[in-house]
Each structure stands twice: as structure tokens, then as C-alpha cells.
Amino acid sequence: MPPHEGLVHTKEYDWRDSNVEAIGTEIDHKVKYNSAATEPAWQDVGQAPGLQIWRIEDFQVVAWPKNRYGDFHEGDSYIVLHSYKVSNKDGQEKIGHDIFFWLGSKTSQDEAGTAAYKTVELDEFLDGVATQHRELQKEPSEDFVALFSRIRILSGGVRSGFTHVEMNEEPKETPMLLRIFKHPSARRADSIMVHEVEPTWKSLDENDVFVLERNDKIWVWQGKSCSPMEKAKAAQVVNDMTIAKHVDVEVLSQSESRSRTVVSMLGGDEAEGPFTSPRPVTPNASQRPRKLWRLSDASGRLEFGVVKEGQDIGMSDLESNDVFLLDTGHSVWVWQGSQASKGEKAMWIKVAESYIRQLADAAENGDAHRCPISKVVEGNESPAFVKALEAYF
């Protein structure tokens, strides 16, 4: 079925038959802004460049400790605000914003929903010009990974409104095993991830570096095919771990006979290798042809159709009166024109999600459901969007 099939059906997508006529109006913005202004977490945010993170706890937005930036629990949802300086067309500097809502693989529906809702609220508080991103634990975007010196995915989570996941922040009896590896889809060599994995020899892989904390000692196991960047990142991780508490550290290359000590401590006395295990982060969705789509209700009903295909797509192809969806082949960007109608503005997320669902239904794009989705507003395009649009890779 064509990707746009079902998106032009009048009864389903005609905004005049819905309850969204007030969306995008002056009253709508005032109501949303006043609501956002009452959220304690948003007070004084986004005034200067920097990074701020919150975790969703019992439907509340709770500040995440700065000394734990880069740590995420798989049972939780987070909001990450990255504010940065950017020059406008007149050469004057202003503050730009990226808002990521990060969803752990085991987060509850209520936590994920709260994170998404509060992301929209934060965007409204920042005058509705921030770039919004949906981030999934198992397929983080390179832009998200680049915000941190290291990312560590931990098990456990907080009590949510409907579910309960036990916290497991600092295991005392159970060994903690961290896997250090290059982001599977990153174009930069220094996009290195740190992910907590099950403390068993079956988690080992000869292409990566592993850090084992056990019995007040830290062991570093370097797979024989690991990269220098992974070794360097492991050293940084170990340094961070030893700042908090003074423990012994031993670094072992897989080629050394003593490296069998780590394998044995992980229950692999009889294991001979080779050691291989799937990485806990999957590569980005399969490369698809680049396409630019237009979302418009100029005809009286909301229609969605292809505007252009291939590498020759640029800013000149975008028009202020509509909303456009750019499929880069790895990610989906939505560009909202400054003069787009209230119906177009209201429906962009439904159309984007419907688009990737239909891609995922196609046999050749079965992993498209993990595709990152981001939205930018005309006049406040992020550098990442400009690079994606112009295909500068």
C-alpha cells in the first residue's frame, strides 16, 4: 500500500470534523503557556546554553542529579533539554533548543505519555520554537549520543502510576557488568556508548570492552578486536567509578591468559569462545530512499503526498503555508511552516507516526518503527535538521 494511502481520507483526517479548530490560535497558545508556567520544573530553564534533564516520577517532572547526567534506567522516561547559541539571519545570536523525550525499553505507558505531554508543554514554554525529538533506548540518534561524554543504561526504574519497577542503581551483592561499544549507526568514531548488561560470560563480545565491578574491585576486559576509542572510553568510565570510592582496578586484554579470570567470574569456567553477543542497541532503520512529503489542507481536506525524491532536496523545496515530512532514509524530520494551518499543525505527529507504521509494515522496512522522529519550526531550524535536509554527511 502506498505510504500516503489512508492519509487523504476525508472522514478520518478532515480537521473540520475534529475538535482541533482552536489548536494554533492565540487562545490556544495562551492556555498552554499559562499551564506550562505553573510547572515548577520549567522555571528559569532555557535561559543560557547547557543541558538539563528530568525524569518522570509518578506523573511528575523531577530534576535528574547533574552528577548522573548520562545515566538512564531502562524502566523510566526522561526529558532532556539542550540549549545552545545560534546566529539568526541578521548575524545576531539567540538561544536555540532541542528537547528529547527518551523512552526506556521497559518504561510504562503512563510514564511515556507523561514525557511526551510534558515535552510539548516545555516547547510551549520556550515559545514553541524548540526542536522536539522522540528517542528510543534501543535506537538512540547520533545527535542525542553526542550530548554526553558517555551514556550508561541501567536496569530498574522508579515507581510509576500503574506499574512498579524495583530500583537497582548501585548493586552491592550482584556484580555489575558494563559494555562499551561504538554507536552502531554513528558516523563519528567517538560516538561510544556504555550499557549495563547481564553479568554473565554470555554477554562478552570480542569486538568490545567490558567493565566488571565485583567484590570491591574493577576489572576491564578488552576484547581482541576492540577499538582504541572503546579502550579510551573504558578508562574514562573507570576513572568516574573510582572517584566515588577507592577500589583496585585491573586491565586485561583478551589475548592475556589471565583474562580468563574475568570469564570465570562471570560463570564461564568451561567457555572457550569465540565470544559474541548482540549489542543492546540496534542500528538505525535500514537505509531508504530520501523523500520529501507535503502535509496540506489547502484543498479542504488534509492530504499527504510526495513532493520530491533523491538527494536533490533543499530548503527551497519547503513552503511556509504547509507542513513537510523529510524521510532521510534513517530518520524522519517534520518541518512546520510559519503560515501552516491549525489543522496541519495539529496532525503532524499522527501523520508522522502513521507514516513510519506503514513503512514498518513493508517487509523491506520491518525495523522502521524504531526510526527517530523530530520536529522543527520555520525560522528556528536546528543545525541537525539543516544538515539532514541538505544531506551533508
Secondary structure by P-SEA (a helix, b strand, c coil): cccccccccccccccccccccccccaaaaaaaaaaaaaccccccccccbbbbbbbbcccccccccccccccccccccbbbbbbbbbbccccbbbbbbbbbbcccccccaaaaaaaaaaaaaaaaaacccbbbbbbbcccccaaaaaaccbbbbbccccccccbbbbbccccccbbbbbbbbcccccccccbbbbbbcccccccccccbbbbbbcccbbbbbbcccccaaaaaaaaaaaaaaaaabbbbbbbbcccccccaaaaaaaccccccccbbbbbccccccccccbbbbbbccccccbbbbbcccccccccccccccbbbbbccccbbbbbbcccccaaaaacaaaaaaaaaaaaaacccccccccbbbbbbccccccaaaaaaaaccc
